[in-house]
Amino acid sequence: MGLRLSWCASLRTHDFPAADYEALRQRLAANTPFNHLGWLRAAEAALQPGQLLQVLLGHQDGKLCLCLPLVREREAFGPLGLLVVRHLGHPLSDRIALLIDLPPSAAAKVLRTIRRDLPHALLQLSEVPDDVAGDGWLRRWARRSSTFERRLTCSVPVHRITDADRQEVSGDPRYKLRRARKRIAACGAQVRRVMATPENIESLLDAVSAVEAASWKGDDEVGIFSGEQRRQWMYQAFTALAAQGLVCLVLLELDGRCISYRLGLLERGRVYDYNLAFEPAYRDLGSGRVLLEALIHWGLDEGWEWIDASRVSLENSSHQLHERMTDHIEQWRLSCYSWRLDGIVLGLALRCWQWLKPRLRKRQTALPDATANSPQESPNAIPGHSQR
């Protein structure tokens, strides 16, 4: 039996094949907490007017082998508003696996179906890990795009949890940890591990969202709880994941009140260090490293294998896991520009910018050098006469 493709308008309706979706997710080792149906349903509930969700399902031999929840919206590119398609969950899903359990020979048919039924200028998949980014599926999509861009978005530090972590970390981090522990002990704060449940998740989220709101993330409105849309998404998503035992927190509490935290998501022995914040009044405690170590020690006790930074800045990342990393995972943004006129034009604009950008940078670098090497007049110089 050949591949049968169909569309579904929602992940939340009674006729969505939830059991088949879970079976597909479990078959694919690369899946992450951001592929959980609970997370994606929360993302769907937080969609805004103008965002259209369509879920592409692929069945072969009566088995669900493909599920791509895609969101189309109009996005501004300069003066133009062009249609862009992305995977549901952008931009708060730190890493996605493409739930495709089919040979690369099916790639062309899937891409044609997406372009036919969801016309767009750009199909963009963000935070795709390297082991997926290089497979035959995406190479075939690249060949069928007017322009294809594969851009590194971050190199995520990861740490393999071993018995060696029972010993104190070496080098400069050791002294930073010791100082932080002394400050925390002096003020009377205590570290607490909490595995979230449906009964306590709301109170935990109230506590950590209050800390985030008081932090610089709240001030800049870039936190995961910033704004009603994100707050609704996070509360619904974490509640669904907590029901499956996949949400863990290490809290620093003073007089029973949370002043700093790290929030992690679990998947197959890997804990994703998804979110952290601290109250500005307690920034000098240095609680981040202490809570990270607490999370690692918790992993030792529970048999977790990896701790993963989830997502970091591509340049100048300050994540403390860099000090202990034993490996890294590259995550990519994959952009497939269509053969529609708007896709071709947008792709050509990208190519022009990629050609122009290094030349502009080189020129900007050369200008200060030229200025520095030019003759400088003294305050008493006569115009038109150089000073020797």
TORGU-345559 format. One line per field, with one value per residue (C-alpha): residue number from 1; residue in one letter; y, z, x. Coordinates in Angstrom, 3 decimals, padded with zeros to 6 digits. Example, Ala and Ser with C-alpha at 12.3 -4.5 7.8 and 13.67 -1.06 7.14 Angstrom:
2
k 1 | 2
r A | S
c2 -004.500 | -001.060
c3 007.800 | 007.140
c1 012.300 | 013.670
end
This chain:
388
k 1 | 2 | 3 | 4 | 5 | 6 | 7 | 8 | 9 | 10 | 11 | 12 | 13 | 14 | 15 | 16 | 17 | 18 | 19 | 20 | 21 | 22 | 23 | 24 | 25 | 26 | 27 | 28 | 29 | 30 | 31 | 32 | 33 | 34 | 35 | 36 | 37 | 38 | 39 | 40 | 41 | 42 | 43 | 44 | 45 | 46 | 47 | 48 | 49 | 50 | 51 | 52 | 53 | 54 | 55 | 56 | 57 | 58 | 59 | 60 | 61 | 62 | 63 | 64 | 65 | 66 | 67 | 68 | 69 | 70 | 71 | 72 | 73 | 74 | 75 | 76 | 77 | 78 | 79 | 80 | 81 | 82 | 83 | 84 | 85 | 86 | 87 | 88 | 89 | 90 | 91 | 92 | 93 | 94 | 95 | 96 | 97 | 98 | 99 | 100 | 101 | 102 | 103 | 104 | 105 | 106 | 107 | 108 | 109 | 110 | 111 | 112 | 113 | 114 | 115 | 116 | 117 | 118 | 119 | 120 | 121 | 122 | 123 | 124 | 125 | 126 | 127 | 128 | 129 | 130 | 131 | 132 | 133 | 134 | 135 | 136 | 137 | 138 | 139 | 140 | 141 | 142 | 143 | 144 | 145 | 146 | 147 | 148 | 149 | 150 | 151 | 152 | 153 | 154 | 155 | 156 | 157 | 158 | 159 | 160 | 161 | 162 | 163 | 164 | 165 | 166 | 167 | 168 | 169 | 170 | 171 | 172 | 173 | 174 | 175 | 176 | 177 | 178 | 179 | 180 | 181 | 182 | 183 | 184 | 185 | 186 | 187 | 188 | 189 | 190 | 191 | 192 | 193 | 194 | 195 | 196 | 197 | 198 | 199 | 200 | 201 | 202 | 203 | 204 | 205 | 206 | 207 | 208 | 209 | 210 | 211 | 212 | 213 | 214 | 215 | 216 | 217 | 218 | 219 | 220 | 221 | 222 | 223 | 224 | 225 | 226 | 227 | 228 | 229 | 230 | 231 | 232 | 233 | 234 | 235 | 236 | 237 | 238 | 239 | 240 | 241 | 242 | 243 | 244 | 245 | 246 | 247 | 248 | 249 | 250 | 251 | 252 | 253 | 254 | 255 | 256 | 257 | 258 | 259 | 260 | 261 | 262 | 263 | 264 | 265 | 266 | 267 | 268 | 269 | 270 | 271 | 272 | 273 | 274 | 275 | 276 | 277 | 278 | 279 | 280 | 281 | 282 | 283 | 284 | 285 | 286 | 287 | 288 | 289 | 290 | 291 | 292 | 293 | 294 | 295 | 296 | 297 | 298 | 299 | 300 | 301 | 302 | 303 | 304 | 305 | 306 | 307 | 308 | 309 | 310 | 311 | 312 | 313 | 314 | 315 | 316 | 317 | 318 | 319 | 320 | 321 | 322 | 323 | 324 | 325 | 326 | 327 | 328 | 329 | 330 | 331 | 332 | 333 | 334 | 335 | 336 | 337 | 338 | 339 | 340 | 341 | 342 | 343 | 344 | 345 | 346 | 347 | 348 | 349 | 350 | 351 | 352 | 353 | 354 | 355 | 356 | 357 | 358 | 359 | 360 | 361 | 362 | 363 | 364 | 365 | 366 | 367 | 368 | 369 | 370 | 371 | 372 | 373 | 374 | 375 | 376 | 377 | 378 | 379 | 380 | 381 | 382 | 383 | 384 | 385 | 386 | 387 | 388
r M | G | L | R | L | S | W | C | A | S | L | R | T | H | D | F | P | A | A | D | Y | E | A | L | R | Q | R | L | A | A | N | T | P | F | N | H | L | G | W | L | R | A | A | E | A | A | L | Q | P | G | Q | L | L | Q | V | L | L | G | H | Q | D | G | K | L | C | L | C | L | P | L | V | R | E | R | E | A | F | G | P | L | G | L | L | V | V | R | H | L | G | H | P | L | S | D | R | I | A | L | L | I | D | L | P | P | S | A | A | A | K | V | L | R | T | I | R | R | D | L | P | H | A | L | L | Q | L | S | E | V | P | D | D | V | A | G | D | G | W | L | R | R | W | A | R | R | S | S | T | F | E | R | R | L | T | C | S | V | P | V | H | R | I | T | D | A | D | R | Q | E | V | S | G | D | P | R | Y | K | L | R | R | A | R | K | R | I | A | A | C | G | A | Q | V | R | R | V | M | A | T | P | E | N | I | E | S | L | L | D | A | V | S | A | V | E | A | A | S | W | K | G | D | D | E | V | G | I | F | S | G | E | Q | R | R | Q | W | M | Y | Q | A | F | T | A | L | A | A | Q | G | L | V | C | L | V | L | L | E | L | D | G | R | C | I | S | Y | R | L | G | L | L | E | R | G | R | V | Y | D | Y | N | L | A | F | E | P | A | Y | R | D | L | G | S | G | R | V | L | L | E | A | L | I | H | W | G | L | D | E | G | W | E | W | I | D | A | S | R | V | S | L | E | N | S | S | H | Q | L | H | E | R | M | T | D | H | I | E | Q | W | R | L | S | C | Y | S | W | R | L | D | G | I | V | L | G | L | A | L | R | C | W | Q | W | L | K | P | R | L | R | K | R | Q | T | A | L | P | D | A | T | A | N | S | P | Q | E | S | P | N | A | I | P | G | H | S | Q | R
c2 000.000 | 003.453 | 006.558 | 008.245 | 011.902 | 013.807 | 017.036 | 017.589 | 021.048 | 020.537 | 018.426 | 018.972 | 017.362 | 013.935 | 012.494 | 013.340 | 009.986 | 010.691 | 007.061 | 006.664 | 009.948 | 008.727 | 005.433 | 007.368 | 009.639 | 006.680 | 005.003 | 007.986 | 008.307 | 011.985 | 013.182 | 015.827 | 017.183 | 019.753 | 016.951 | 015.838 | 016.168 | 018.081 | 020.710 | 021.066 | 021.260 | 024.090 | 025.788 | 025.432 | 026.982 | 029.994 | 030.684 | 034.230 | 035.529 | 035.237 | 032.023 | 028.952 | 025.461 | 022.484 | 019.059 | 016.850 | 013.130 | 010.326 | 006.707 | 003.697 | 000.128 | 001.407 | 002.944 | 006.626 | 007.359 | 011.133 | 014.022 | 017.607 | 020.288 | 023.373 | 026.990 | 029.464 | 033.201 | 036.408 | 037.908 | 041.261 | 041.303 | 044.981 | 046.530 | 043.126 | 040.709 | 037.160 | 033.768 | 031.707 | 028.142 | 026.915 | 023.938 | 024.460 | 025.559 | 028.316 | 030.224 | 028.599 | 025.013 | 024.700 | 021.600 | 019.594 | 016.252 | 015.932 | 013.055 | 011.268 | 007.508 | 007.141 | 006.626 | 009.732 | 008.654 | 010.066 | 013.526 | 014.979 | 013.929 | 015.438 | 018.746 | 018.964 | 018.413 | 021.140 | 023.622 | 022.773 | 022.958 | 025.560 | 027.946 | 029.942 | 031.824 | 030.188 | 026.930 | 027.339 | 024.704 | 026.044 | 024.302 | 021.053 | 018.996 | 018.030 | 014.324 | 015.227 | 018.215 | 016.091 | 013.261 | 012.410 | 013.973 | 017.512 | 017.129 | 016.255 | 019.210 | 021.409 | 020.250 | 021.094 | 024.634 | 027.782 | 028.661 | 026.554 | 027.841 | 025.702 | 028.056 | 027.189 | 028.721 | 027.380 | 024.855 | 023.462 | 022.274 | 018.921 | 016.990 | 013.247 | 012.476 | 009.966 | 008.949 | 011.463 | 014.159 | 013.062 | 014.736 | 018.485 | 020.151 | 021.276 | 024.607 | 028.057 | 026.749 | 024.980 | 028.283 | 029.997 | 027.160 | 027.314 | 031.071 | 030.709 | 027.974 | 030.158 | 033.142 | 030.977 | 029.389 | 032.810 | 034.196 | 031.041 | 030.045 | 026.371 | 024.296 | 022.096 | 019.491 | 019.234 | 016.808 | 018.534 | 016.795 | 017.860 | 018.829 | 021.164 | 022.417 | 025.554 | 026.775 | 026.017 | 027.966 | 030.873 | 030.946 | 030.735 | 033.092 | 035.690 | 035.340 | 035.658 | 038.747 | 040.414 | 039.511 | 041.209 | 038.760 | 040.204 | 043.774 | 043.128 | 041.019 | 038.137 | 035.504 | 032.351 | 033.759 | 037.259 | 038.235 | 036.443 | 034.291 | 032.809 | 032.491 | 030.524 | 028.296 | 027.551 | 026.839 | 024.442 | 022.773 | 022.233 | 020.962 | 018.343 | 017.331 | 017.243 | 014.687 | 012.408 | 013.076 | 015.107 | 018.419 | 018.884 | 021.997 | 022.909 | 025.893 | 028.213 | 029.276 | 031.879 | 031.765 | 029.430 | 031.809 | 031.040 | 033.524 | 031.519 | 028.384 | 026.106 | 024.358 | 021.167 | 018.901 | 015.158 | 012.839 | 009.361 | 009.957 | 013.459 | 016.560 | 019.747 | 022.804 | 024.858 | 027.974 | 029.782 | 033.135 | 034.842 | 037.872 | 040.864 | 041.493 | 038.120 | 038.258 | 038.288 | 034.841 | 033.135 | 030.632 | 029.461 | 027.151 | 025.760 | 024.902 | 023.400 | 021.166 | 020.223 | 019.201 | 017.063 | 015.365 | 014.728 | 013.058 | 010.835 | 009.726 | 009.096 | 007.504 | 010.287 | 010.101 | 013.629 | 017.236 | 019.451 | 023.258 | 023.079 | 026.305 | 028.905 | 032.034 | 031.305 | 033.840 | 034.794 | 032.217 | 032.537 | 029.229 | 027.661 | 024.190 | 025.304 | 024.842 | 021.143 | 020.161 | 016.794 | 017.155 | 019.516 | 019.366 | 021.635 | 023.010 | 024.436 | 026.620 | 025.139 | 027.468 | 026.146 | 028.905 | 027.928 | 028.279 | 030.811 | 034.298 | 035.582 | 032.617 | 033.133 | 036.875 | 036.321 | 033.689 | 035.987 | 038.757 | 036.353 | 035.428 | 039.091 | 039.849 | 036.882 | 038.247 | 041.832 | 041.298 | 040.173 | 043.006 | 045.590 | 044.094 | 044.180 | 047.805 | 048.783 | 047.087 | 048.886 | 052.374 | 052.635 | 051.371 | 054.024 | 056.714 | 055.555 | 055.626 | 059.057 | 062.087 | 063.888 | 067.675 | 069.242 | 071.858 | 074.596 | 073.328 | 075.784 | 074.574 | 073.028 | 072.330 | 068.928 | 068.688 | 066.627
c3 000.000 | -000.936 | 001.185 | 001.872 | 002.886 | 004.525 | 006.426 | 009.879 | 011.120 | 014.807 | 017.311 | 019.895 | 018.280 | 019.265 | 015.829 | 015.910 | 016.121 | 019.481 | 020.194 | 016.732 | 017.200 | 020.492 | 018.877 | 016.092 | 018.604 | 020.623 | 017.510 | 016.777 | 019.155 | 018.364 | 019.790 | 022.531 | 025.139 | 022.534 | 020.396 | 023.154 | 022.203 | 025.430 | 024.516 | 020.945 | 021.973 | 024.324 | 021.453 | 019.295 | 021.996 | 022.066 | 018.308 | 017.373 | 014.747 | 011.319 | 012.191 | 010.439 | 011.714 | 009.367 | 010.420 | 007.644 | 008.375 | 006.430 | 006.632 | 005.115 | 005.509 | 007.929 | 010.261 | 011.005 | 009.673 | 009.411 | 011.402 | 010.628 | 012.480 | 010.340 | 010.998 | 008.143 | 008.724 | 006.892 | 007.895 | 007.002 | 004.837 | 004.427 | 002.840 | 001.785 | 003.717 | 002.592 | 003.635 | 005.845 | 007.094 | 010.326 | 012.638 | 015.459 | 018.625 | 017.229 | 018.943 | 022.399 | 021.399 | 021.976 | 019.848 | 017.605 | 015.907 | 012.599 | 013.188 | 009.893 | 009.756 | 005.974 | 003.421 | 001.679 | -001.550 | -000.068 | 000.489 | -002.887 | -002.537 | 000.945 | -000.134 | -003.187 | -000.947 | 001.468 | -001.348 | -003.073 | -000.034 | 002.032 | -000.616 | 000.790 | -000.028 | 002.715 | 004.667 | 007.714 | 010.354 | 013.402 | 016.099 | 014.184 | 015.601 | 013.417 | 013.156 | 011.483 | 009.527 | 007.457 | 006.481 | 002.996 | 003.512 | 003.841 | 001.125 | -001.253 | -000.065 | -000.654 | -004.268 | -004.852 | -003.459 | -005.429 | -002.582 | 000.440 | 003.550 | 006.385 | 009.143 | 012.531 | 015.305 | 018.341 | 019.575 | 022.746 | 025.557 | 027.051 | 029.957 | 030.455 | 034.063 | 035.593 | 039.044 | 038.580 | 039.224 | 042.845 | 043.185 | 043.327 | 039.956 | 039.291 | 038.348 | 038.648 | 038.822 | 042.091 | 043.816 | 042.352 | 043.686 | 047.130 | 047.366 | 046.208 | 048.769 | 051.559 | 050.550 | 050.323 | 053.710 | 055.266 | 054.189 | 055.250 | 051.815 | 050.981 | 047.789 | 047.204 | 044.481 | 043.240 | 040.742 | 039.418 | 039.567 | 038.377 | 042.002 | 042.573 | 039.085 | 039.208 | 042.499 | 041.232 | 038.027 | 040.011 | 042.097 | 039.245 | 036.942 | 039.727 | 039.949 | 036.162 | 036.135 | 038.710 | 036.726 | 033.655 | 031.486 | 032.831 | 032.456 | 028.803 | 028.220 | 026.774 | 029.397 | 028.720 | 030.860 | 029.327 | 027.945 | 028.133 | 025.057 | 026.396 | 029.930 | 028.733 | 026.608 | 029.412 | 032.056 | 029.800 | 028.442 | 031.801 | 033.320 | 030.555 | 030.895 | 034.687 | 034.406 | 032.719 | 035.280 | 032.880 | 034.734 | 037.441 | 039.291 | 041.644 | 043.746 | 045.987 | 048.743 | 051.476 | 054.301 | 052.131 | 049.145 | 045.803 | 044.919 | 042.168 | 040.147 | 037.251 | 035.433 | 033.514 | 031.122 | 031.014 | 028.031 | 027.962 | 030.630 | 029.384 | 031.353 | 029.308 | 031.368 | 029.825 | 031.947 | 034.893 | 036.642 | 039.938 | 041.788 | 041.211 | 044.955 | 045.268 | 042.176 | 044.269 | 045.698 | 042.496 | 042.766 | 039.136 | 039.547 | 042.826 | 041.253 | 038.190 | 040.443 | 042.342 | 039.068 | 038.161 | 041.574 | 041.224 | 037.908 | 039.641 | 042.146 | 039.479 | 036.835 | 034.275 | 031.641 | 030.249 | 031.183 | 028.205 | 027.983 | 025.595 | 023.739 | 024.028 | 022.203 | 019.150 | 020.237 | 023.733 | 025.498 | 029.286 | 030.118 | 033.072 | 031.510 | 029.226 | 032.267 | 032.520 | 028.987 | 027.674 | 024.245 | 022.208 | 019.859 | 016.840 | 016.025 | 012.648 | 010.965 | 007.629 | 005.087 | 001.894 | -000.530 | -002.897 | -006.682 | -006.451 | -007.570 | -003.990 | -002.926 | -005.812 | -005.113 | -001.385 | -002.055 | -004.472 | -001.869 | 000.630 | -001.818 | -002.552 | 001.158 | 001.727 | -001.039 | 000.211 | 003.982 | 004.175 | 001.850 | 003.996 | 007.098 | 005.461 | 004.478 | 007.985 | 009.399 | 006.919 | 007.640 | 011.243 | 010.110 | 007.379 | 009.875 | 012.351 | 009.711 | 008.275 | 009.270 | 012.323 | 012.629 | 015.855 | 017.463 | 016.315 | 012.756 | 009.897 | 007.416 | 004.360 | 006.152 | 007.626 | 010.915 | 011.014
c1 000.000 | 001.362 | 001.653 | -001.684 | -001.519 | -004.370 | -004.916 | -006.378 | -007.380 | -006.573 | -004.656 | -007.378 | -010.410 | -011.731 | -010.967 | -007.243 | -005.357 | -003.694 | -002.736 | -001.193 | 000.671 | 002.143 | 003.182 | 004.936 | 006.664 | 007.902 | 009.354 | 011.600 | 014.529 | 015.161 | 011.841 | 011.971 | 009.533 | 008.518 | 007.079 | 004.720 | 001.084 | 000.394 | 002.991 | 001.721 | -001.936 | -001.021 | 000.818 | -002.295 | -004.484 | -002.145 | -002.305 | -003.244 | -005.693 | -004.117 | -002.253 | -003.656 | -002.853 | -002.967 | -001.679 | -000.323 | -000.795 | 000.824 | -000.369 | 001.341 | 000.111 | -002.504 | 000.109 | 000.716 | 004.196 | 004.199 | 002.756 | 003.727 | 001.705 | 002.289 | 001.299 | 000.939 | 000.893 | 001.694 | 005.023 | 006.541 | 009.668 | 010.376 | 007.269 | 005.908 | 003.719 | 004.563 | 003.201 | 005.496 | 004.927 | 006.572 | 006.337 | 003.840 | 005.635 | 007.831 | 009.459 | 009.197 | 010.020 | 013.750 | 014.287 | 011.978 | 012.247 | 010.438 | 008.030 | 008.646 | 009.096 | 009.311 | 012.087 | 013.505 | 011.776 | 008.541 | 010.028 | 009.046 | 005.406 | 005.149 | 006.699 | 004.416 | 001.398 | 002.474 | 003.083 | -000.192 | -002.458 | -000.577 | 000.813 | 003.730 | 006.899 | 008.942 | 008.807 | 011.033 | 011.874 | 013.703 | 015.767 | 016.217 | 019.124 | 022.035 | 021.257 | 017.953 | 019.212 | 021.574 | 019.271 | 018.073 | 014.654 | 015.909 | 018.523 | 015.689 | 013.642 | 016.696 | 016.976 | 013.310 | 013.535 | 014.320 | 016.711 | 017.636 | 019.381 | 020.746 | 021.821 | 023.297 | 021.185 | 023.020 | 025.557 | 024.033 | 026.341 | 025.379 | 026.852 | 026.846 | 025.951 | 028.388 | 029.640 | 032.460 | 029.837 | 029.735 | 033.139 | 033.508 | 033.998 | 037.575 | 039.093 | 037.546 | 033.931 | 034.847 | 035.663 | 032.601 | 030.448 | 032.030 | 031.485 | 027.871 | 027.192 | 028.608 | 026.466 | 023.347 | 024.023 | 024.689 | 021.318 | 019.472 | 018.127 | 017.645 | 017.624 | 014.591 | 013.910 | 010.351 | 008.855 | 005.749 | 002.368 | -001.090 | -001.836 | 001.138 | 002.004 | -000.155 | 001.305 | 004.825 | 004.221 | 002.767 | 005.950 | 008.477 | 006.560 | 006.600 | 010.401 | 010.730 | 008.482 | 010.764 | 013.908 | 015.374 | 013.415 | 010.187 | 011.431 | 012.375 | 009.232 | 011.247 | 010.419 | 008.440 | 005.619 | 005.687 | 002.302 | -001.028 | -000.365 | 002.879 | 001.562 | -001.491 | 000.725 | 003.207 | 000.586 | -001.323 | 001.827 | 003.539 | 000.309 | 000.043 | 003.715 | 003.511 | 000.708 | 003.267 | 006.011 | 008.148 | 008.589 | 011.213 | 012.338 | 015.152 | 014.138 | 016.120 | 013.740 | 014.104 | 011.559 | 009.446 | 009.420 | 011.097 | 013.857 | 015.612 | 014.897 | 015.818 | 012.979 | 013.724 | 011.841 | 012.544 | 012.656 | 014.242 | 016.860 | 017.733 | 016.795 | 016.460 | 017.430 | 014.649 | 014.226 | 015.788 | 015.514 | 016.347 | 015.104 | 017.419 | 017.769 | 019.553 | 021.759 | 024.944 | 024.189 | 025.373 | 022.525 | 022.640 | 025.651 | 024.354 | 020.989 | 022.685 | 024.762 | 021.601 | 019.992 | 023.024 | 023.032 | 019.326 | 020.108 | 022.650 | 020.032 | 017.379 | 019.598 | 019.262 | 021.988 | 022.273 | 021.681 | 021.109 | 021.124 | 018.150 | 019.019 | 021.790 | 022.884 | 024.996 | 027.607 | 028.751 | 026.605 | 026.848 | 025.172 | 026.959 | 026.816 | 029.677 | 031.931 | 030.999 | 030.049 | 031.183 | 029.559 | 027.406 | 024.412 | 024.117 | 020.680 | 019.769 | 017.205 | 016.167 | 014.582 | 012.971 | 011.961 | 009.166 | 009.008 | 006.185 | 007.162 | 007.290 | 009.451 | 011.865 | 012.151 | 012.637 | 015.295 | 017.128 | 017.028 | 018.618 | 021.368 | 022.069 | 022.287 | 024.625 | 026.870 | 026.716 | 027.002 | 030.669 | 031.677 | 029.928 | 031.519 | 034.947 | 034.441 | 033.301 | 036.393 | 038.664 | 037.270 | 038.534 | 041.962 | 042.098 | 041.102 | 043.726 | 046.466 | 045.570 | 047.725 | 046.327 | 046.497 | 047.651 | 045.412 | 047.832 | 048.296 | 047.927 | 045.263 | 046.887 | 050.204 | 051.130 | 053.022 | 056.204
end
